[in-house]
Amino acid sequence: KAGVTQTPRYLIKTRGQQVTLSCSPISGHRSVSWYQQTPGQGLQFLFEYFSETQRNKGNFPGRFSGRQFSNSRSEMNVSTLELGDSALYLCASSLKWDRLGEQYFGPGTRLTVT
Amino acid sequence: EDQVTQSPEALRLQEGESSSLNCSYTVSGLRGLFWYRQDPGKGPEFLFTLYSAGEEKEKERLKATLTKKESFLHITAPKPEDSATYLCAVQASRDSWGKFQFGAGTQVVVTP
């Protein structure tokens, strides 16, 4: 059974540009969450989608946005990139609401902003 | 504001030397506390979910326990393959299922 896949794995962008990251959850999983991981702040929650609806959003500026498609695949977009956006962006999927905590993470996309 | 604090930040163990990691938390209405393991260059891997004080979970050399204010992850007779960063996370009952608040992690290195 394939795990959570994220593309691309690595990205280098220039300040002011925008970027789109993609996440394909495990087949059958309908919940997708996104996290930002940095050495200084650790793992921080960005947003969560279920059945194409955003159910929760973390404390990030509006430059960070996301969406989920009918096949549960999800994308996140960061506009007007800043140097501080350099981070590992992780996507996680889960199957059931009652399997609390059993989120399966992808390998992440390493974004570097120069 | 919810807070999760893990200690120590780093831990170096000899193979077979048992130890414990601590996760203290402040959350209004705990739905669950979770432990994950993260290897370099990989996403976190789920280990345990604990729901209420007094609960314990075990998996191989790992045992997680929960009190009203903190959780411990005990590593018994660790092996080099137990080297990883161990992350603790909490979820408040007011939040949706996919939102976790993570601690900064404890980096564990087990030497032969």
HADDOCK unambig.tbl for C-alpha pairs under 7 A between the chains (distance, minus, plus):
assign (segid A and resid 33 and name CA) (segid B and resid 98 and name CA) 5.90 0.50 0.50
assign (segid A and resid 42 and name CA) (segid B and resid 104 and name CA) 5.13 0.50 0.50
assign (segid A and resid 43 and name CA) (segid B and resid 102 and name CA) 5.88 0.50 0.50
assign (segid A and resid 44 and name CA) (segid B and resid 101 and name CA) 6.91 0.50 0.50
assign (segid A and resid 45 and name CA) (segid B and resid 99 and name CA) 6.47 0.50 0.50
assign (segid A and resid 45 and name CA) (segid B and resid 100 and name CA) 6.72 0.50 0.50
assign (segid A and resid 45 and name CA) (segid B and resid 101 and name CA) 6.96 0.50 0.50
assign (segid A and resid 48 and name CA) (segid B and resid 98 and name CA) 5.90 0.50 0.50
assign (segid A and resid 48 and name CA) (segid B and resid 99 and name CA) 6.89 0.50 0.50
assign (segid A and resid 55 and name CA) (segid B and resid 96 and name CA) 6.69 0.50 0.50
assign (segid A and resid 56 and name CA) (segid B and resid 96 and name CA) 6.54 0.50 0.50
assign (segid A and resid 90 and name CA) (segid B and resid 43 and name CA) 6.90 0.50 0.50
assign (segid A and resid 97 and name CA) (segid B and resid 97 and name CA) 6.22 0.50 0.50
assign (segid A and resid 100 and name CA) (segid B and resid 97 and name CA) 6.87 0.50 0.50
assign (segid A and resid 101 and name CA) (segid B and resid 34 and name CA) 6.12 0.50 0.50
assign (segid A and resid 101 and name CA) (segid B and resid 49 and name CA) 5.88 0.50 0.50
assign (segid A and resid 102 and name CA) (segid B and resid 46 and name CA) 6.00 0.50 0.50
assign (segid A and resid 103 and name CA) (segid B and resid 46 and name CA) 6.71 0.50 0.50
assign (segid A and resid 104 and name CA) (segid B and resid 45 and name CA) 6.80 0.50 0.50
assign (segid A and resid 105 and name CA) (segid B and resid 43 and name CA) 5.20 0.50 0.50
assign (segid A and resid 105 and name CA) (segid B and resid 44 and name CA) 5.95 0.50 0.50
assign (segid A and resid 105 and name CA) (segid B and resid 45 and name CA) 6.85 0.50 0.50
assign (segid A and resid 106 and name CA) (segid B and resid 43 and name CA) 5.46 0.50 0.50
assign (segid A and resid 107 and name CA) (segid B and resid 41 and name CA) 6.96 0.50 0.50
assign (segid A and resid 107 and name CA) (segid B and resid 42 and name CA) 4.72 0.50 0.50
assign (segid A and resid 107 and name CA) (segid B and resid 43 and name CA) 4.64 0.50 0.50
assign (segid A and resid 108 and name CA) (segid B and resid 43 and name CA) 6.36 0.50 0.50
